[in-house]
Amino acid sequence: MLSSPLDSPVWLSSKVQSLVMADYFSFRDVSVTPNASNSQSHVTIPQPPPPPPPSNQPRFDLSCRIDKCCSVPKEAKDVWDKLFSEGIGADVRVLSRENEIVLAHSTVLSVASPVLGNTLQQLKPKDGFVCIKIPGVSHRAVCAFLRFLYSSCYEEEEMEKFVLHLLVLSHSYSVTPLKNVCVNFLEHNWLDMENVIDVLQLAKKCDAPRLSLICVRLIVKNFKTVASTEGWKVMKRVDPALEQEILEYVVEFDTRKEERLKKIEEKKVYLQLAEVMEAMIHICRDGCRSIGPRDKLLKVSQPACNYPACKGLESLIRHFSICKTRVPGGCTHCKRMWQLLELHSRMCDQSGSCKVPLCRHFKEKMGQQSKKDETKWKVLVSKVQTTKNMLGKSRG
């Protein structure tokens, strides 16, 4: 992640390697239009109407105005419910799975469902009635479906029991309002780990993309639980293509999750480095606790430090000042200190007056690195600088 630029060895001259932090620091223990006026006229002929609008301009849409001004009272819905329940003037007989008859009106069915309207036009009445059969659906489900066509009403108990049947019927007969109600009900009141596979298969057959997406999200977030259900086992056997599609979603979800966690960890590292850079300038310029520049008199009692990285950086500086390791790259802690100093140098824009040790030295050595290492350093500096700016804004 950040190991490439920071873990690359920093080879310095023997003169620079002999410099220790003790040479730099001292330590201490511990508009409205008016209406036209009505003018008097001796002519009684009425004024002609205004000319029609040009064809390229939108005409007045009555349906839009009705939608904005409509508030259907309960009494009106009760009238439509009564018309359906009593079948007054009905001219359609709808047969359910049990061959039970539900009376309906062709005009209502035609307006509410274009599919039913086309079907009714093709059928010839017999004894004053047109017969339509809805196979595979119980009598109560058919009643709930037809009632919705009349008054857009439904009972909670019936929706709970027949929501899947109503979803299929609303799709088959192009009743979009009922389809939306079913999708919303399934999303908020019905989905669980046991039935999500069945609902997903039905949503795909009924062209309900939102419901399909909700099912897929629930599956990938709880894949282990869903994969142990009976619905998953049956789906694997009868629809292997859907199984493969879901597995691809799961892999993609896991990959994105790993990438998201990786980015979060990277941001944490950049934040820590940005805090270390601030703490380093603070220690070298002002001093902190028991460590500071030689030309700075450290106070016995100081207020609490506002730089969270100071404590760890102070320990690293103390080690760096007394470490006697003399191998290429130094010990792990010293190597890290060299890298932090170089990172500061690359971010510092005050090399002439900067009090951080070796700042100017690292600036002079920048051009001696390979293009690959130089690119890695530039990327790191850009990331840390961006995080530092964001940190400054949040504190401001």
Buried (B, 14 or more C-beta within 10 A) or exposed (E): EBEBBBEBEBEBEEEBBEEBBBEBBBBEEEEEEEEEEEEEEEEEEEEEEEEEEEEEEEEEEEEEEEEEEEEEEEEEBEEBBEBBEEBEEBBBBBBBBEEEBBBBBBEBBBEBBEBBBEBBEEEEEEEEBBBBEBEEBBBBBBBBBBBBBBBBBBEEEBBEBBBBBBBBBBBBBBBEEBBEBBBEBBBEEBBEBEBBBBBBBBBBEBEBEEBBEBBBEBBBEEBEBBBEBEBBEEBBEEBEEBBEBBEEBBEEBEEEEEEEEEEEEBEEBBBBBBBBBBBBBBBBBBBBBBBBBEEBEBEEEEEEBEBEBBEEBBEBBBBBBEBEEEEEBBBEEBBBBBBBBBBBBBBBEEBEEBBBBBBBBBBEBEEEBEEEEBEBBEEBBEBBBEBBEBBEEEEE
